[in-house]
Amino acid sequence: MKKILFALCLLLFASCTRDVVLVLPPVSPRLVLNASVSPDTDVTAFLSRSWFVLDTVTDDGVADGNIQVFINDRLQGCMQPVPDSRFAGRYVLPGCRVKAGDRLRLEAGAEGFEPIGGETVIPDPVEILSVDTVRFTRFGYAGYEYPSIRLYVRFRDKPDKRNYYRLIIEKLTEYQKGDSVITCSSEPACSGWLSVVYEDPVFRSTATNPVIEQLDGTTCRGTFTDDMFDGEDYTVRSSFWPVDHSFKGDSVTTTVHYDVRLVAISEEYYRYLVVIRNFSISLGDAYLDGLVEPTATYTNVEGGFGVVAGCQLAHRRFTMPFGDKEPYWTPFTVYD
């Protein structure tokens, strides 16, 4: 009876509509500074501007800005626009690299905007001890079978402080025809989608919204902390599907790699991703976005918006053996 009453209430509310005139006062734009800095590359950043919700934006990059780089309170230099970049607003300081424990601060300005700044501490590297895989079959709707792979990533956590991590799984497909090689990634899905389920309990512990506390980890973006295993070796579990094999054809050879990336991330990076995971939530075919509490976007940039964060990457790759199933698409395919 309760279910019937609930359904009637939903129909009642769904049938009632009202037009509302929304008056939004314009807001002056601010600078937006985003940087994810690793010891593996020169310090880079992206400088853009915020825009009003009713604006038509074609390019929000700020190409005439000024970004100064400080490491441990010492000025390292002024960043330069990245030459030949597809996007205006990309900057780099050639030859400037950070190391674990460094405090990085970026201060930016541009004509017509208030100055802004943000800082982070570069995290310690993470050591992957092993990556084990198990094949299994996942059953979906109407008994449909999905060949899947479960991953067991074992790594070593450093003690005496809270550490933050992100697990990323990506499929890279190399298509070779003669001397030409084209590589396509599942992010974005130009050569087929890849569904990742973050199964381990550590992923559920990052939920900050009651609506998603009980979900299976598909919305967590791979973020977790060491709260459950501080200072110990730990094996984190996840799975993905579909599973594709490499294939050697008459003219095109397809080689499928799966990259496992365990990233040590700064607290700022973690806090940003935790907020982002609350923005779009689905359970099966049902989208639960309307049940989510409004959340302000996280920023650690004073006077503006954006995130200045640090990370360190540990990477493992495994290549799939050749099979007898020809890929349904290759970038060399010509359509009439």
N, C-alpha and C positions, 0 to 999 in steps of 0.2 A: 504494500500500500504506500509506504514511504517513497519507493522508487517511482510509482505512478504520479504521486503528488509533485515530486521533484521534476519529472519530465513535463508535467503540465505547467509548472512555474517557468521552466526554460522556454516553452512555446509562448507563454504569455509575454515574457520580457522580450523575446525575439521579435514579436509582432508589433511592438511599440517603437516608433521612431520619431525623432524630433530634429529639425534643422536648427543648428546653433551657429550664430555669427561669431566667429573667433577673431578677436582683435588682439594682435600681438605687436607691442611697441618694438621698433627696431633696436638692435643691440650692436654697439660698436665692435668691430672685429678685433681679435687679439692674435698674437703670434702663437703658433703651435710648434713645439720642438719635440721630435721623436728620435731616439737613438737607442740601438741595442748593440752594445760594444763588447767585443771579445778580444782576447790576446792574440788570436790568430790573424787578425786583419787590422789595417790602419783605422784610426778613429773616424767614423763616418756619422752623419746625422741628416735628417730631413727637416727643413724649415718651411712651414706653410702658414696659412692664416685661417682663422675660424670664419664661418659664414652663417648668415641668418637662415633660419629654416625655410623662408620663402624665397631666398635668393636662387638664381640660376647660376651654378658654378661650372665652369669649363676647365679651369686650372687654378688650384689654390696654392701652388708652390711659390715661394718667395725667392727669387733669383738674385736679388740685390741686397741680401742680408749680410750680417757680420756675426760670426760665431767664434768666440774665444774658448780655448781648451786649457783647463787647469788639471794637473795631476798632483795630488797631495799638496794643494794650495800653491803650486808653482806653475806659472804661465808657460805653456808649451808652444803657443803660436796661434795664428788665426787661420781658420779653415778656408779652403778654396772650393768654389763650385766644381762639381764633377764634370769634366769635359765630355761631350758627346753623350750626355745622359738623356734618356727619353723623357725624364720628368724634371721640370724646373724645381729647384729647391733642394737638390741633393748636394751635400758638402763633404769634404774629406780633408784631413790634415796628413799629407804624405809623410811616411816614415815615423809617425807617432803611434806607438802601441802601448797598451797597458799590461799589467801583470796582476796576479791574484793578490788581493788585499789593497790595491790602489784605490784611492778615493778620486773619482773622476767628476769634474764639474764642467758644465757647458753653460756659457752665458751668451745670449743672442740678442740682436737688435736689428731694426730696419726702420727706414724713414716712415714716419707716420704712425709708428707703433711704440708702445711702452716696452722697455727692456724686460727680458725674462731670463730665468736661469733654473737649472735642475742638476742634481748630482746623485751619484750612486757609488756603491763599493763593489768592486769586481769580486765575484765569489771564487772559492777554491775549486780546482778541477775535480771531477768525479772519475773514479776508476771502475770500468766495467770488468768484472771477473769472468763472466761467461754469458753466452746467449744460447739457450736450448729451445728447440722447437718440437711441437707435437701436432700431427695432423688429426683432424676429427671432422665430423659432419654436423653442421648446424641445421636444425629443422625449422623451416619458416611456415608461412601460411599455406594451408591446404596440403601439408606434408612435403612441401618443396624442400629439396636438399641443397645446402650450400657447403661445398668443400671449403674448409677453413684451416687456419694455422693458429695455434696458441704459442705465445712467446713467454719464456721465463728468463728475465734479464736480472742477473745477479751482480750487485755492485757493492762497493764499500763506502759507508757513510762516516764522515769525520765527526768525532765527539765534541762535547762541551759547547755547542752552539746550535741554533736552529738553522737547518739547511733546507733549501727549496729546490725542487726539481720539475722538469717537464720531459715526458716521454713522447717522442714523435716517431711514427712509422710511415714511410713513404715508399711507393713503388716507382722505380725508374725503369723505363723500357727503351732499349737501344734498338733502332731499326737500321740495318746496314744493307745497302745496295751498291755493289761495286766499291768505289772509294768513298762514297757518301754515307755519313752516319748522322742520324737525327735521334736525339734523346728526348723523350716525353715523360712528364711527371704526373703522378696522381694528384698533385697539388700545384696548380689547378688540374682538374681531371681532364686532360686533353687526350689521354689514351686509356680511358676507362676509370671508373670510380673505385675507391677503396674504402670500405667501411671498417672502422676500428672500434673495438669495444674495450674500454679500460675496466677490467674485471676486478682488479685487486681492491681490497678494503681501503687501502691508503687513498684511493681516488675519491671515495665517498666522504672521507673526512674533510674534504675541502668545501663541501656544500655550505652555503651561507643563507640559502633560501629554503623554507620548509617545503615548497612545492617540489624541489628536486632532490631532497634528502634521500629518498628511497630509489632513485633511478640507478641504472646499472653502470653508470660512468661514461655513457656515450657523449655527455655534454660537458665533461670536465676539462676538455682540451689537454688532457694528459698531465695536469698539474697536481703536485702533491708535496707534502713536507715529510720530515723525518720524525715526526712526533711519536710514531708507533715503533720506531726502531733506532732511536738516537745512538749513534756511535757503533752500530753493529753492521755486519754484512746482511744484506736483505735481497730477496728475490721478488721482483715485482712482476705481476702477471697481467697479460693482455692478449687479445686475439684479433684476427682480421679475416675478412673475406671480400671478394672471391680470390681464389688462388690460381694464378696463371703460370704456365710453363714457358720456357724458351722454345723456339721453333726454327728449324732450318728448312727454308723453302727453296724453290728453284731459283728465284732471283733475289729474295729478301730474307735475311737472317734476323730473327727477333731474339734478343737476349733480355731476360727479365731479372732485375735486381730488386731486393727488398732492403731498404736502409733502416737500421734501428739507431735512433739518436737519443741518447740520454743527456739532457742539458742541465747543468747546474745553473740556476738563475738567481738573480738578486731578489731581495724582498719586494722591490718596486715592480719588477717584472711579474712576480707571483701575484701581487695584489691587483695589478691591472687585469691579468687573465681571469682571476676569480670573479671580478666584476663583470667582465665580458661574457663569461659562461652563463650568467643570469639573464642575458638579454633575449636569447632565442632558445626555447626548450620544446622538444617534441617527445611524445610517448607513443610509439607505433605511428599511426596515421593522424593522431590528434596533436594539434599544436596548443601548447599551454601558455603561450606568451601573455595572454590576457589575464592569467592568474598570478603573474609575477609582480612583486612589489616594484614600484619605480626606483631606480638606482642611479645615482650620479656617477658619471664616468670617473674612474680614478686618474689622478694626475699628481706628479711630484714636481711640476714646473711652477715656480713662483711667478706670479704676474701674468700667466698665460695658461696654456693647456699642453698636454702631451706627456710622454713618459721617457725619462732618461734611465736606462737599465743596463745591467751587465750580465754576461753569461759565459759559460765554458762548455764546450761540446765534447762528448765522448761518442764515438761512432763505430758501428759494426755493420757489415754488409754480407748478405748471402745471396748467391746467384742460383736461380732455379735450373734444374736439368732440362735437357731437350725432351719435348713430348711430341705427340702426334696430332695435336689440335692446332690448326692454323688460326692465327689471329683474325678477328673479324674486320680489322682495319689496320692500314699502315699509312704513314704520311706520304708514301710514294704512289698511293692509289690514285688513278685518274678516272674521274667520273664524266660520262658523256652528257 
